[in-house]
Amino acid sequence: MYVVIMGGGRIGRYIARDMSEKGQEVTVIERLAGRCEALVSETDVLVIEGDACDVRYLEQAHVDRADVFVATTHEDDDNLVACQLAKIEFGVTRAISRVNTPKNVEIFDALGIEPVSSTRLISELLEHEFSVGELIHLTSLKGGSVSLVEIRIPTGPAAPPPRSLEELELPHQAVIVAIFRGDETVIPKGDTLIEPGDEVVALTAADLEPRLTAVLLGKR
């Protein structure tokens, strides 16, 4: 996979190092010379000193063959422009952007850019933690329309009986992706049992979270 990153600050530098260590090809475009020097000394990635909002530097980075373009600066306007250039001018199919102002998330999402807002994620985590109870909201995808959630199956008198995934009437747009059982991690199949005390991780449409919770907890 080839990844082009806009911004060589703390976040961009971490992503570049992590992806490079995993064997991916990475190029970073950074405006500040000092950051470029730090990146060159700390990583094995290609570093281009320049503005990713300028087509010339995107061409130097060969964004036209990138699998993913990632914008990590603290300026939402710059991130938006660079992602749009990558998608429209160079045909990048996937653009991911840091979004610093939560109200801008919808704008990025509407333009086909995957927004990542730490402020919004923390707010959603707190909101779901206290309003839903048995369900813990881990993160949101696609502008909040899809959720990754964890549901803890109770023990004791309130616990539902062990049931296989085949027995559960799960919502059509919900998938169980993992079960944590003590120190064991279970990748589920149709005959996998969900037992009291399990921590069930699921991917679901956001509006189906209450229904998914009810099914897993054995409630009507």
Buried (B, 14 or more C-beta within 10 A) or exposed (E): EBBBBBBBBEBBBEBBBEBBEEEBBBBBBBBEEEBBBBBBEEBEBBBBBBBBBBEEBBEBBBBEEBEBBBBBBEBBEBBBBBBBBBBEEBEBEBBBBBBBEBEBBEBBBEBEBBBBBEEBBEEBBEEBEEEBEBBBBBEBBEBBEBBBBBBBBBEEEEBBEEBEBEEBEBBEBBBBEBBBBEEEEBEBEEEBBBBBEBBBBBBBBBEBBEBBBEBBBBEE
